[in-house]
Each structure stands twice: as C-alpha cells, then as structure tokens.
C-alpha cells in the first residue's frame, strides 16, 4: 500500500474548504483541474455523503465521500479506479489557521495489478507537489 501525506494552507475558512470539497454541482468539473465533464457523474447524493465518478480518461475513480456537517474531515473511499482498483482513498482534515485553513491530505492506494504497484511506488515521490498544485486553485491555497 502506498501512502502520501502533505498539507497546504488555504485562504478560505474551514467551512468554505469543506464546501469546496463537498460541492458536487455541475461546476465541479470546471473548478477542479483533475476532473473533466465527460468523467464526472454523481451516482447518489445525501446530506452527509455522495457517490461519484470523477477524473479523466487516463485516471478516473468512483468513490464515496462522507463528512459531518460542521465537522473537520472529509473521507473518500475508493470503490473503483482505472489505475488502482478498489481500496484506499483520501482523507482531508481542516484546521483553522491564522487568516485561513490548514488542509492536511492523506492519500492511500492499494494496487492489485503490476502496473498499479509500479505507479503506487512512485506516488510518495511525485504526488505531493503535483497534488498540492492541482488543489491550490479550487482550495485557494498557496
């Protein structure tokens, strides 16, 4: 299993960061550079959870998002993925920080194929900076 941890600091409030992470409206594909409209589908949506497919032709994922209103964590469980299959996921934890929010991110991948295992072995090296960059826009982070 590959685990990647990093953080970024957003100028948004914790409530607004959680709002960006859990907004599954039609503008989601425009806001997030790693999601294209052709690979974004909301399968089901509740008050504290969502099941969605999102990504691109080269790297999509079907996942279940869960959060608590007023809470500080969004947990995303990977149900299926083009590159890694089921298992693993994301955890986003938000903490107020002077004038904004610290966002701690943890990504886990449990690859089952040889290709997935090779990609997973590279994640700790290449993922933090590229993910931080792709999250910076939507989360208004530096």
C-alpha positions, 0 to 999 in steps of 0.5 A: 500500500502506498501512502502520501501525506502533505498539507497546504494552507488555504485562504478560505475558512474551514467551512468554505474548504469543506464546501469546496470539497463537498460541492458536487454541482455541475461546476465541479468539473470546471473548478477542479483541474483533475476532473473533466465533464465527460468523467464526472457523474454523481451516482447518489447524493445525501446530506452527509455523503455522495457517490461519484465518478470523477477524473479523466480518461487516463485516471478516473475513480468512483468513490464515496465521500462522507463528512459531518456537517460542521465537522473537520474531515472529509473521507473518500473511499475508493470503490473503483479506479482505472489505475488502482482498483478498489481500496484506499482513498483520501482523507482531508482534515481542516484546521483553522489557521491564522487568516485561513485553513490548514488542509492536511491530505492523506492519500492511500492506494492499494494496487492489485495489478503490476502496473498499479504497484509500479505507479503506487511506488512512485506516488510518495515521490511525485504526488505531493507537489503535483497534488498540492498544485492541482488543489491550490486553485479550487482550495485557494491555497498557496 
